[in-house]
């Protein structure tokens, strides 16, 4: 399994990029680090490699 993550915010082109290549959403993190400078969660995608 290959895992990737990206920010969950409007206009993030990586989300469609991953989906078009067969990645599926496998998780979501709302708050990775309370001291983070980012105000959005992280989408986690996975791709099963044969």
C-alpha distance matrix in Angstrom:
0.0 3.8 6.4 10.0 13.2 16.7 20.1 21.3 24.7 26.8 26.5 23.0 22.1 18.4 17.7 19.0 17.5 13.9 15.0 16.8 13.8 12.0 10.1 11.0 12.5 11.1 13.7 16.8 18.7 22.4 23.7 21.7 25.0 28.4 29.9 27.5 29.3 27.0 28.2 25.1 21.9 18.3 15.9 12.2 9.9 6.4 5.5 4.4 5.6 8.6
3.8 0.0 3.8 6.8 10.4 13.7 17.3 19.0 22.1 24.2 23.6 20.0 19.0 15.3 15.2 16.6 14.8 11.3 13.3 15.1 12.0 11.1 8.8 10.5 11.9 11.1 13.3 15.8 17.4 21.0 22.1 20.0 23.1 26.6 27.8 25.1 26.6 24.3 25.8 22.8 19.9 16.1 14.0 10.5 8.3 5.5 5.1 6.4 7.1 10.8
6.4 3.8 0.0 3.8 6.9 10.5 13.9 15.7 18.9 21.3 21.1 17.5 17.2 13.4 13.1 15.3 13.9 10.5 12.6 15.1 12.8 11.9 8.7 9.6 9.7 8.8 10.2 12.3 13.7 17.2 18.3 16.3 19.5 22.9 24.1 21.5 23.1 20.7 22.0 19.1 16.1 12.4 10.5 7.0 5.7 4.5 6.6 9.0 10.6 14.3
10.0 6.8 3.8 0.0 3.8 7.0 10.6 12.7 15.7 18.1 17.7 14.0 13.8 10.1 10.3 12.9 11.5 8.6 11.4 13.9 12.2 12.1 8.8 10.1 9.6 9.8 10.4 11.4 12.6 15.7 16.7 14.8 17.8 21.1 22.0 19.0 20.1 17.7 19.2 16.3 13.8 10.0 8.4 5.9 5.3 6.5 8.7 11.8 13.4 17.2
13.2 10.4 6.9 3.8 0.0 3.8 7.1 9.4 12.4 15.2 15.3 11.7 12.5 9.2 9.1 12.5 11.9 9.6 12.1 15.0 14.2 14.2 10.7 11.1 9.5 9.9 9.2 9.0 9.6 12.4 13.4 11.8 14.9 17.9 18.9 15.7 16.8 14.1 15.4 12.5 10.1 6.3 5.5 4.4 6.1 8.8 11.7 15.0 16.9 20.7
16.7 13.7 10.5 7.0 3.8 0.0 3.8 6.5 9.0 11.8 11.8 8.2 9.7 7.0 7.2 10.9 10.9 9.7 12.0 14.8 14.8 15.4 12.2 12.7 10.8 12.2 11.1 9.8 10.2 11.9 13.0 12.1 14.8 17.3 18.0 14.5 14.8 11.7 13.0 10.1 8.6 5.5 5.5 6.7 8.4 11.7 14.3 17.9 19.9 23.6
20.1 17.3 13.9 10.6 7.1 3.8 0.0 3.8 5.9 9.2 10.1 7.2 10.0 8.6 8.5 12.2 13.0 12.4 14.2 17.0 17.7 18.2 15.2 15.0 12.6 14.0 12.1 9.8 9.6 10.0 11.1 11.1 13.4 15.2 15.9 12.4 12.2 8.8 9.5 6.5 6.0 4.6 6.1 8.9 11.2 14.8 17.7 21.2 23.4 27.1
21.3 19.0 15.7 12.7 9.4 6.5 3.8 0.0 3.8 7.1 9.1 7.2 10.3 9.8 8.3 11.6 13.5 13.0 13.7 16.8 18.1 18.2 15.3 14.5 11.7 13.5 11.5 8.9 9.5 9.2 11.4 12.5 15.0 16.2 17.5 14.3 14.1 10.3 9.5 5.9 5.5 5.4 5.8 9.5 11.7 15.5 18.4 21.9 24.5 28.1
24.7 22.1 18.9 15.7 12.4 9.0 5.9 3.8 0.0 3.8 6.4 5.9 9.6 10.4 9.5 12.2 14.3 14.8 15.5 18.0 19.8 20.4 18.0 17.4 14.9 17.1 15.3 12.6 12.8 11.9 13.6 15.0 16.8 17.5 18.3 15.1 13.9 10.2 9.1 6.5 8.0 8.9 9.6 13.2 15.0 18.8 21.4 25.1 27.5 31.1
26.8 24.2 21.3 18.1 15.2 11.8 9.2 7.1 3.8 0.0 3.8 5.7 8.8 10.9 10.0 11.6 14.1 15.4 15.6 17.5 19.9 20.8 19.0 18.6 16.6 19.3 18.0 15.6 16.4 15.3 17.3 18.8 20.6 21.1 21.8 18.5 16.9 13.4 12.2 10.0 11.7 12.4 12.5 15.9 17.1 20.7 22.9 26.6 29.0 32.4
26.5 23.6 21.1 17.7 15.3 11.8 10.1 9.1 6.4 3.8 0.0 3.8 6.0 8.9 9.0 9.9 11.9 14.0 14.6 15.8 18.2 19.7 18.3 18.7 17.3 20.3 19.5 17.6 18.5 18.1 19.8 20.7 22.5 23.4 23.7 20.2 18.3 15.0 14.7 12.6 14.1 14.0 13.7 16.7 17.3 20.7 22.4 26.1 28.1 31.5
23.0 20.0 17.5 14.0 11.7 8.2 7.2 7.2 5.9 5.7 3.8 0.0 3.8 5.5 6.2 8.1 9.4 11.0 12.3 13.9 15.6 17.2 15.4 16.0 14.7 17.6 16.9 15.2 16.1 16.3 17.9 18.3 20.3 21.8 22.1 18.4 17.0 13.7 14.0 11.5 12.3 11.3 10.9 13.5 14.0 17.4 19.1 22.9 24.8 28.3
22.1 19.0 17.2 13.8 12.5 9.7 10.0 10.3 9.6 8.8 6.0 3.8 0.0 3.8 5.5 5.8 6.3 8.9 10.3 11.0 12.9 15.0 13.9 15.3 14.9 18.1 18.1 17.2 18.6 19.3 21.0 21.0 23.3 25.1 25.3 21.6 20.3 17.1 17.7 15.1 15.4 13.8 12.6 14.4 14.0 16.8 17.8 21.6 23.1 26.5
18.4 15.3 13.4 10.1 9.2 7.0 8.6 9.8 10.4 10.9 8.9 5.5 3.8 0.0 3.8 5.6 4.8 6.1 8.6 9.9 10.8 12.7 11.1 12.7 12.5 15.3 15.5 15.0 16.5 17.9 19.5 18.9 21.5 23.7 24.1 20.4 19.7 16.6 17.5 14.7 14.2 11.8 10.3 11.4 10.7 13.4 14.5 18.3 19.7 23.3
17.7 15.2 13.1 10.3 9.1 7.2 8.5 8.3 9.5 10.0 9.0 6.2 5.5 3.8 0.0 3.8 5.4 5.4 6.3 8.7 10.3 11.2 9.3 10.1 9.5 12.7 13.1 12.8 14.9 16.3 18.5 18.5 21.4 23.5 24.4 20.9 20.6 17.1 17.3 14.0 13.0 10.7 8.4 9.7 8.9 11.9 13.4 17.1 19.2 22.6
19.0 16.6 15.3 12.9 12.5 10.9 12.2 11.6 12.2 11.6 9.9 8.1 5.8 5.6 3.8 0.0 3.8 5.4 5.0 6.0 8.6 10.0 9.5 10.7 11.2 14.8 15.9 16.0 18.4 19.8 22.2 22.3 25.2 27.2 28.2 24.6 24.0 20.6 20.7 17.4 16.6 14.5 11.9 12.9 11.2 13.5 14.1 17.6 19.4 22.5
17.5 14.8 13.9 11.5 11.9 10.9 13.0 13.5 14.3 14.1 11.9 9.4 6.3 4.8 5.4 3.8 0.0 3.8 5.6 5.4 6.6 9.2 8.9 11.3 12.5 15.6 17.0 17.4 19.6 21.4 23.3 22.8 25.6 28.0 28.6 25.0 24.5 21.3 22.1 19.0 18.1 15.4 13.0 13.2 11.1 12.8 12.8 16.3 17.5 20.6
13.9 11.3 10.5 8.6 9.6 9.7 12.4 13.0 14.8 15.4 14.0 11.0 8.9 6.1 5.4 5.4 3.8 0.0 3.8 5.5 5.3 6.6 5.3 7.9 9.3 12.2 13.9 14.9 17.3 19.6 21.7 20.9 24.1 26.7 27.6 24.2 24.2 21.1 21.8 18.5 16.8 13.8 10.9 10.2 7.6 9.0 9.2 12.8 14.3 17.7
15.0 13.3 12.6 11.4 12.1 12.0 14.2 13.7 15.5 15.6 14.6 12.3 10.3 8.6 6.3 5.0 5.6 3.8 0.0 3.8 5.4 5.3 5.0 6.5 8.4 11.8 13.9 15.2 18.2 20.3 22.8 22.6 26.0 28.3 29.6 26.3 26.4 23.0 23.1 19.6 17.8 15.1 11.8 11.4 8.5 9.8 9.8 13.0 15.1 18.0
16.8 15.1 15.1 13.9 15.0 14.8 17.0 16.8 18.0 17.5 15.8 13.9 11.0 9.9 8.7 6.0 5.4 5.5 3.8 0.0 3.8 5.6 7.4 9.6 12.1 15.3 17.7 18.9 21.8 23.9 26.3 26.0 29.2 31.6 32.7 29.2 29.0 25.7 26.0 22.6 21.2 18.5 15.3 14.9 11.9 12.6 11.5 14.3 15.7 18.2
13.8 12.0 12.8 12.2 14.2 14.8 17.7 18.1 19.8 19.9 18.2 15.6 12.9 10.8 10.3 8.6 6.6 5.3 5.4 3.8 0.0 3.8 5.9 9.2 12.2 14.7 17.4 19.1 21.9 24.4 26.6 25.7 28.9 31.7 32.7 29.3 29.4 26.3 27.0 23.7 21.9 18.8 15.6 14.4 10.9 10.6 8.8 11.4 12.2 14.8
12.0 11.1 11.9 12.1 14.2 15.4 18.2 18.2 20.4 20.8 19.7 17.2 15.0 12.7 11.2 10.0 9.2 6.6 5.3 5.6 3.8 0.0 3.8 6.4 9.9 12.3 15.4 17.7 20.7 23.4 25.9 25.2 28.7 31.4 32.8 29.6 30.1 26.9 27.3 23.8 21.5 18.4 14.9 13.2 9.5 8.6 6.7 9.0 10.6 13.1
10.1 8.8 8.7 8.8 10.7 12.2 15.2 15.3 18.0 19.0 18.3 15.4 13.9 11.1 9.3 9.5 8.9 5.3 5.0 7.4 5.9 3.8 0.0 3.8 6.8 8.9 11.8 14.1 17.1 19.9 22.2 21.5 25.0 27.8 29.2 26.2 26.9 23.7 24.2 20.6 18.2 14.9 11.5 9.5 5.8 5.3 4.8 8.1 10.5 13.7
11.0 10.5 9.6 10.1 11.1 12.7 15.0 14.5 17.4 18.6 18.7 16.0 15.3 12.7 10.1 10.7 11.3 7.9 6.5 9.6 9.2 6.4 3.8 0.0 3.8 6.1 9.3 11.8 15.2 18.0 20.7 20.4 24.1 26.6 28.5 25.7 26.7 23.4 23.3 19.6 16.8 13.9 10.2 8.4 5.2 5.4 6.5 9.2 12.5 15.3
12.5 11.9 9.7 9.6 9.5 10.8 12.6 11.7 14.9 16.6 17.3 14.7 14.9 12.5 9.5 11.2 12.5 9.3 8.4 12.1 12.2 9.9 6.8 3.8 0.0 3.8 5.9 8.1 11.7 14.3 17.1 17.2 20.9 23.2 25.4 22.7 23.8 20.5 20.1 16.4 13.4 10.8 7.1 5.9 4.4 6.4 9.1 11.9 15.3 18.3
11.1 11.1 8.8 9.8 9.9 12.2 14.0 13.5 17.1 19.3 20.3 17.6 18.1 15.3 12.7 14.8 15.6 12.2 11.8 15.3 14.7 12.3 8.9 6.1 3.8 0.0 3.8 7.3 10.6 13.7 16.3 16.0 19.8 22.3 24.6 22.4 24.1 21.0 20.8 17.2 13.8 11.2 8.1 5.7 5.2 6.1 9.3 11.3 14.8 17.7
13.7 13.3 10.2 10.4 9.2 11.1 12.1 11.5 15.3 18.0 19.5 16.9 18.1 15.5 13.1 15.9 17.0 13.9 13.9 17.7 17.4 15.4 11.8 9.3 5.9 3.8 0.0 3.8 6.9 10.0 12.6 12.6 16.4 18.7 21.3 19.2 21.1 18.1 17.7 14.3 10.6 8.5 6.2 4.9 6.9 8.9 12.5 14.7 18.0 21.1
16.8 15.8 12.3 11.4 9.0 9.8 9.8 8.9 12.6 15.6 17.6 15.2 17.2 15.0 12.8 16.0 17.4 14.9 15.2 18.9 19.1 17.7 14.1 11.8 8.1 7.3 3.8 0.0 3.8 6.4 9.3 10.0 13.6 15.5 18.2 16.1 17.9 14.8 14.1 10.7 7.1 5.7 4.7 5.7 8.9 11.7 15.4 18.0 21.1 24.4
18.7 17.4 13.7 12.6 9.6 10.2 9.6 9.5 12.8 16.4 18.5 16.1 18.6 16.5 14.9 18.4 19.6 17.3 18.2 21.8 21.9 20.7 17.1 15.2 11.7 10.6 6.9 3.8 0.0 3.8 5.7 6.3 9.9 11.8 14.5 12.8 15.0 12.4 11.8 9.1 5.5 5.1 6.6 7.8 11.5 14.2 18.0 20.5 23.5 26.8
22.4 21.0 17.2 15.7 12.4 11.9 10.0 9.2 11.9 15.3 18.1 16.3 19.3 17.9 16.3 19.8 21.4 19.6 20.3 23.9 24.4 23.4 19.9 18.0 14.3 13.7 10.0 6.4 3.8 0.0 3.8 6.6 9.3 10.0 12.9 11.5 13.4 10.7 9.3 7.0 4.2 6.5 8.8 11.0 14.6 17.7 21.4 24.1 27.0 30.4
23.7 22.1 18.3 16.7 13.4 13.0 11.1 11.4 13.6 17.3 19.8 17.9 21.0 19.5 18.5 22.2 23.3 21.7 22.8 26.3 26.6 25.9 22.2 20.7 17.1 16.3 12.6 9.3 5.7 3.8 0.0 3.8 5.6 6.4 9.4 8.4 11.0 9.2 8.5 7.7 5.9 7.9 11.1 12.9 16.7 19.5 23.2 25.9 28.5 32.0
21.7 20.0 16.3 14.8 11.8 12.1 11.1 12.5 15.0 18.8 20.7 18.3 21.0 18.9 18.5 22.3 22.8 20.9 22.6 26.0 25.7 25.2 21.5 20.4 17.2 16.0 12.6 10.0 6.3 6.6 3.8 0.0 3.8 6.7 8.9 7.6 10.7 9.6 10.3 9.6 7.5 7.9 11.2 12.1 15.8 18.3 21.9 24.4 26.7 30.2
25.0 23.1 19.5 17.8 14.9 14.8 13.4 15.0 16.8 20.6 22.5 20.3 23.3 21.5 21.4 25.2 25.6 24.1 26.0 29.2 28.9 28.7 25.0 24.1 20.9 19.8 16.4 13.6 9.9 9.3 5.6 3.8 0.0 3.8 5.4 5.2 8.9 9.1 10.3 10.9 10.1 11.1 14.6 15.7 19.4 21.9 25.4 27.9 30.0 33.5
28.4 26.6 22.9 21.1 17.9 17.3 15.2 16.2 17.5 21.1 23.4 21.8 25.1 23.7 23.5 27.2 28.0 26.7 28.3 31.6 31.7 31.4 27.8 26.6 23.2 22.3 18.7 15.5 11.8 10.0 6.4 6.7 3.8 0.0 3.8 5.5 8.7 9.4 9.6 11.2 11.2 13.2 16.8 18.5 22.2 24.9 28.5 31.1 33.4 36.9
29.9 27.8 24.1 22.0 18.9 18.0 15.9 17.5 18.3 21.8 23.7 22.1 25.3 24.1 24.4 28.2 28.6 27.6 29.6 32.7 32.7 32.8 29.2 28.5 25.4 24.6 21.3 18.2 14.5 12.9 9.4 8.9 5.4 3.8 0.0 3.8 6.5 8.7 10.0 12.4 13.1 14.8 18.6 20.3 23.9 26.6 30.0 32.7 34.8 38.3
27.5 25.1 21.5 19.0 15.7 14.5 12.4 14.3 15.1 18.5 20.2 18.4 21.6 20.4 20.9 24.6 25.0 24.2 26.3 29.2 29.3 29.6 26.2 25.7 22.7 22.4 19.2 16.1 12.8 11.5 8.4 7.6 5.2 5.5 3.8 0.0 3.8 5.4 7.6 9.6 10.5 11.9 15.7 17.5 21.0 23.9 27.2 30.1 32.1 35.8
29.3 26.6 23.1 20.1 16.8 14.8 12.2 14.1 13.9 16.9 18.3 17.0 20.3 19.7 20.6 24.0 24.5 24.2 26.4 29.0 29.4 30.1 26.9 26.7 23.8 24.1 21.1 17.9 15.0 13.4 11.0 10.7 8.9 8.7 6.5 3.8 0.0 3.8 6.6 9.4 11.4 13.1 16.7 19.0 22.2 25.3 28.5 31.6 33.5 37.3
27.0 24.3 20.7 17.7 14.1 11.7 8.8 10.3 10.2 13.4 15.0 13.7 17.1 16.6 17.1 20.6 21.3 21.1 23.0 25.7 26.3 26.9 23.7 23.4 20.5 21.0 18.1 14.8 12.4 10.7 9.2 9.6 9.1 9.4 8.7 5.4 3.8 0.0 3.8 5.7 8.1 9.9 13.4 16.0 19.2 22.5 25.7 29.0 31.0 34.8
28.2 25.8 22.0 19.2 15.4 13.0 9.5 9.5 9.1 12.2 14.7 14.0 17.7 17.5 17.3 20.7 22.1 21.8 23.1 26.0 27.0 27.3 24.2 23.3 20.1 20.8 17.7 14.1 11.8 9.3 8.5 10.3 10.3 9.6 10.0 7.6 6.6 3.8 0.0 3.8 7.0 10.0 13.3 16.4 19.7 23.2 26.5 29.8 32.2 35.9
25.1 22.8 19.1 16.3 12.5 10.1 6.5 5.9 6.5 10.0 12.6 11.5 15.1 14.7 14.0 17.4 19.0 18.5 19.6 22.6 23.7 23.8 20.6 19.6 16.4 17.2 14.3 10.7 9.1 7.0 7.7 9.6 10.9 11.2 12.4 9.6 9.4 5.7 3.8 0.0 3.8 6.8 9.7 13.0 16.2 19.8 23.1 26.4 29.0 32.6
21.9 19.9 16.1 13.8 10.1 8.6 6.0 5.5 8.0 11.7 14.1 12.3 15.4 14.2 13.0 16.6 18.1 16.8 17.8 21.2 21.9 21.5 18.2 16.8 13.4 13.8 10.6 7.1 5.5 4.2 5.9 7.5 10.1 11.2 13.1 10.5 11.4 8.1 7.0 3.8 0.0 3.8 6.7 9.8 13.2 16.7 20.2 23.3 26.0 29.6
18.3 16.1 12.4 10.0 6.3 5.5 4.6 5.4 8.9 12.4 14.0 11.3 13.8 11.8 10.7 14.5 15.4 13.8 15.1 18.5 18.8 18.4 14.9 13.9 10.8 11.2 8.5 5.7 5.1 6.5 7.9 7.9 11.1 13.2 14.8 11.9 13.1 9.9 10.0 6.8 3.8 0.0 3.8 6.4 9.8 13.2 16.6 19.8 22.4 26.0
15.9 14.0 10.5 8.4 5.5 5.5 6.1 5.8 9.6 12.5 13.7 10.9 12.6 10.3 8.4 11.9 13.0 10.9 11.8 15.3 15.6 14.9 11.5 10.2 7.1 8.1 6.2 4.7 6.6 8.8 11.1 11.2 14.6 16.8 18.6 15.7 16.7 13.4 13.3 9.7 6.7 3.8 0.0 3.8 6.6 10.2 13.6 16.8 19.6 23.2
12.2 10.5 7.0 5.9 4.4 6.7 8.9 9.5 13.2 15.9 16.7 13.5 14.4 11.4 9.7 12.9 13.2 10.2 11.4 14.9 14.4 13.2 9.5 8.4 5.9 5.7 4.9 5.7 7.8 11.0 12.9 12.1 15.7 18.5 20.3 17.5 19.0 16.0 16.4 13.0 9.8 6.4 3.8 0.0 3.8 6.9 10.5 13.5 16.3 19.8
9.9 8.3 5.7 5.3 6.1 8.4 11.2 11.7 15.0 17.1 17.3 14.0 14.0 10.7 8.9 11.2 11.1 7.6 8.5 11.9 10.9 9.5 5.8 5.2 4.4 5.2 6.9 8.9 11.5 14.6 16.7 15.8 19.4 22.2 23.9 21.0 22.2 19.2 19.7 16.2 13.2 9.8 6.6 3.8 0.0 3.8 7.0 10.3 13.1 16.6
6.4 5.5 4.5 6.5 8.8 11.7 14.8 15.5 18.8 20.7 20.7 17.4 16.8 13.4 11.9 13.5 12.8 9.0 9.8 12.6 10.6 8.6 5.3 5.4 6.4 6.1 8.9 11.7 14.2 17.7 19.5 18.3 21.9 24.9 26.6 23.9 25.3 22.5 23.2 19.8 16.7 13.2 10.2 6.9 3.8 0.0 3.8 6.6 9.6 13.0
5.5 5.1 6.6 8.7 11.7 14.3 17.7 18.4 21.4 22.9 22.4 19.1 17.8 14.5 13.4 14.1 12.8 9.2 9.8 11.5 8.8 6.7 4.8 6.5 9.1 9.3 12.5 15.4 18.0 21.4 23.2 21.9 25.4 28.5 30.0 27.2 28.5 25.7 26.5 23.1 20.2 16.6 13.6 10.5 7.0 3.8 0.0 3.8 6.3 9.7
4.4 6.4 9.0 11.8 15.0 17.9 21.2 21.9 25.1 26.6 26.1 22.9 21.6 18.3 17.1 17.6 16.3 12.8 13.0 14.3 11.4 9.0 8.1 9.2 11.9 11.3 14.7 18.0 20.5 24.1 25.9 24.4 27.9 31.1 32.7 30.1 31.6 29.0 29.8 26.4 23.3 19.8 16.8 13.5 10.3 6.6 3.8 0.0 3.8 6.5
5.6 7.1 10.6 13.4 16.9 19.9 23.4 24.5 27.5 29.0 28.1 24.8 23.1 19.7 19.2 19.4 17.5 14.3 15.1 15.7 12.2 10.6 10.5 12.5 15.3 14.8 18.0 21.1 23.5 27.0 28.5 26.7 30.0 33.4 34.8 32.1 33.5 31.0 32.2 29.0 26.0 22.4 19.6 16.3 13.1 9.6 6.3 3.8 0.0 3.8
8.6 10.8 14.3 17.2 20.7 23.6 27.1 28.1 31.1 32.4 31.5 28.3 26.5 23.3 22.6 22.5 20.6 17.7 18.0 18.2 14.8 13.1 13.7 15.3 18.3 17.7 21.1 24.4 26.8 30.4 32.0 30.2 33.5 36.9 38.3 35.8 37.3 34.8 35.9 32.6 29.6 26.0 23.2 19.8 16.6 13.0 9.7 6.5 3.8 0.0
